[in-house]
Each structure stands twice: as structure tokens, then as C-alpha cells.
Amino acid sequence: MQGPIKEELASVLGFNYAQFVGIRESIREVYLDNLQMCLSELGEVTEDWEVGGRSNQRPDEIERGRKAATDVFIYPGSRAAFTAEELAERTGTEVSVVATVLDLFSTNFATCDPVDSVRHFLDGEGPFFRASLISDGAGNFVTLSMPIGTDCFRHIVEGALKETPMWARYDRQRTRISETLSVEYLETILQTKATKTGFKYYAPKKNIPVARLTSAATDITSIGKEVEADALFLIEDVAICVEVKGRSISDGAKRGHVGRLSTDLERTIGEATLQAHRLEALIEQNQGLWQADRTWLSLDHVREIRSIAVCLDDMGPLATALDELIRSDIIGMQNSHGSSLCTI
């Protein structure tokens, strides 16, 4: 997050991404340093006992070993706890900034109705969806199993930006970065550079057969409309069409609201499928397509076509449940060789 987004994040949340990463890393360092210190203490006491022929040790050494063992194995909370002041000293960040980050990614031991807690959890509103720290309410924090921000940093940022004038600019940059990173990752996976990225071509207008846009077509602008594809990979005789959807799944859909989930899936996987099939049809039926500059891109060597829809949010098992998506009309089989969509 560089440039304007960096400044916008700092103005809305009270910290920038570099500060967040530094604080997250310092939490890990505090935990490991304190653990290593206790293990070293325990090791020294054990070594002294061995050197002394396992005879009785001095009371202070026994107490030292007992405390180290207790801090490591029995009551690790005290050893693992840290404060905003401690992290600020490590990172060189203002205490107020560190405190803002810790408060945002933590929860406390506030009493609540257990039935309400279970209901919230089943609705996808559990306290640990975004919180990776526990606070005792007195300025002490302890980390849980995951680093702060894991799988939720973007959601927190977007929640803060959504109601501000900065959202539109962020949304545009989110889409651009999603497309750029998707292509870069696929180039690494496929071990080949994308043939085309962010390219425009002509697709048939409504009620115009695909076959009208062959290489022999002369009235391209009257029968076709200019559209865009995110990427096209050509690997020997295989074409891979890539569409990226930089939209988030809404909170309502994540909580299981069927109507919202259906709408969100149609706007992500569904739209990506339609756009991919549009490109597939031109390649399959016409062995090529007209580009925005009205030059013909010949693809008559292509024998197999596959499509990939890249989504911003993790779709989990749904990403591979193509039969279920087809039956629910989220995606359709519009090409002669059947559905070839893969969602990631």
C-alpha cells in the first residue's frame, strides 16, 4: 500500500501498513524472546543440576527453575504478555499508534450472554474473526494462534474506508492491483508470460451471432462492441482466458444470507464466467478475434480452451463445486466442450 492509499489508511485508521507490519513482527519477537529466555533459564538450572551430580541445589536455583518451568508450561500467559509501551520501544513507533493497532485487533474478557455468543458465532460474527489478541483491560495483551490481521486486515481497512470519500479511489486501486497480482501469480504457476493483459477486443452485440465476427467481417463496429479481458495465456495449442473480480463478498453473504450470497456469487463467479465464455466462444468458433485497434488476432492453432476466474475472497469448497454452481444458474455451460471454468 503505497502513495495515496498509504496516506488514506493512516488518516482513517490512525496507522499505515508499514507501521502495522512492524508492530505485528514485534509481537512475534516479544513472544519468541520471552520464550527463549525462560527456556534458557530452565536449561541453565538443569545443566547446573547435572554438573552437581544431580544433588540437591540451592533454594534460589530451585526457585529459578520452578519459575521458568511454570512460565513455559503451566502459566504461559504472564510470560507471553506484552504492552503497547514495550512494542513502541521495539519499533520506534508512537505509543498511541501501537495502542490503536492493538485495540483494533484484540478482544477482552467482557461478560456476555452465552446464548448470544453462540448465536453470533453461528452467524459468522465470532469475536476472533478479526481479533488475534486478548486484552485483560489493564493494558496487557497476549497473542493467540495467528498473527494479527491474518485473513482480515483487508476487511478491517475496507470497513473503515467504505463510508468515506476515499472509497472510490481505493476501490479502483484494489481492482487494478488484484488484476496485476493475479496475472503475476499465474505467470509463475504456468511458467509463461501472459500473451495479452488488460486487452480490449470486439464481442458481438446483443442478438448478433458470434459467427458474424470472423476474420472476413467488414462491419466490425456495427455488429460488435468493445469489451475488455483481463488476461489471455497461449501455451502451445491451449488458450487460457482469465477474468479477475476484485469485489468482496458482503458480510450478509458470509453469515449465510441466501439472497445476498446468490447476488454476490452472480457478481463475482457469474460475471467472470460470462466474460470468459464470451472470449472462449470467439476463439472456438472464429479461430480468432478482432482487437480494439481493428487488427485480427489469429488463434486458429488453438485446440483447447480453459478459463480461470480469480476472486478476491476465498470461496473455499465452493470454488470447485462447478456442478452446484451450474445447477443454481450462477454459471452456465455456453461452450460446446462443456464448462471449463476454474475459480481461485
Buried (B, 14 or more C-beta within 10 A) or exposed (E): BEEEBEEBBBEBBBBBBBBBBBBBBBBEBBBEEBBEBBBEBBEBBBEBBEEEEEEEBEEEBEEBBEBBBBBBEEEBEEBBBBBBEBBBEBBEBBBEBBBBBBBBBBBBEEEEEEEEEEEBEEBBBBBBBBBBBBBEEEEBBBBBEEBBBEEBBEBBBBBBBEEEEBBEBBBEBBBEEBBBEBBEEBBEEBEBEBBBBBBEBBBBEEEBEBEBBBEEBEEBEEBBEEBEBBBBBBEEEBBBBBBBBBBBBBBBBBBEBEEBBBBBBBBBBBBBBBBBBBBBBBBBBBBBBBBEEEEBBEBEEBEEBBBBBBBBBEBEEBBEBBEEBBEEEBBBBBBEEEBBBBBB
